[in-house]
Amino acid sequence: MASFKNLVFTTHPIAKGIMAKYRFDNGKEISIVAGEGLYSTPNIPVYSEDDVSSFEVMFDGEVNGWQSREQIEEIFKNNQ
């Protein structure tokens, strides 16, 4: 079963930060980003998910800022 800990974060192509994406079997996709200018904590350049306490998440066409790892895990749990 996929979860937050399975995500592979890469350098964000525009913001000074990181990003990860995952496509569920139901076809929905989650995008998780963090860094300077994004709805995340801290709001400075980041290079590792270990430096982030909350993330900007786009899921099913809706963007939500400052999401915790636990909130992201709920998305994974509800879409497996």
Secondary structure, 3 states (H helix, E strand, C coil): CCCHHHCCCEECCCCCEEEEEEECCCCCEEEEEEECCCCCECCCCCCCHHHCCEEEEEECCEEEEEECHHHHHHHHHHCC
